[in-house]
């Protein structure tokens, strides 16, 4: 039987220009609706979304903030209610690929923490989840966990 999580370090995540929407606190269940709104707004602005949907979690002093990103090959223009960013590379991340039932996805964070602890890798608490594939309740998600070296 195939392991549901495979881990590697170091790995890099390269993001094209992107447009992002903040997910309101406590509203992670609204991700599909927010993702659809983001895609529609991009198309309405003449941008062509490319690649999979990406969820970004960033820790702040007030707690985690969650965002959805859609990449585009064009230079993003201002879209009311959304923010945009240029291309960026995130090197030296801990990488985990999860393949399994969506309900079991939470174990990936523990697996990353144990992997990093065993290898003495510091984590920042910042994650990028790349939704590679979904078939019913089975998902494939690539998770990139930032280290202090990622942003230096």
C-alpha positions, 0 to 999 in steps of 0.5 A: 500500500502506498504511503499517503504522505511523502516528505522532502527537504529542500524543495522550492515553490515557484509562483507566477504572478497571482491574484489572491483573496483573503478567506475570512477568519473561521470561514475555511468551508467557503474555499470553493465559493471564494475560489470561484469568485476569484476565478470569475473576477480574474476572467472579467478583468481579462486575466487567464487563470493558470495552474491549480488553486493555492491556499496560503496560510500566514501566521501573524501576531493576531493568529493565522490569515488564510488566502486563496491564490490563482496564478496567471501568465499576464501581469495582474491588474488591479481587481477590486476586493483582491490583491495581486503579486508578482512572480516569487520563488520560495526556496528551502521549503519542507515539501509534503505530498498528501494523497488520500481522503480529504478528511485525513488531510490534517495529519500532513501538518503533524508529519511535517512537524515531526520530519522537521524536528528530526532533521533540526529544521526550523519552520515559520508556520507559513504554508502553501497548499497546492491542490493538485487533484481531487476526485470525489473525496480523494485529494492530492495536495502538495504542501510547502512549509516555509523555513526562516531561510525561505524569506531571507 
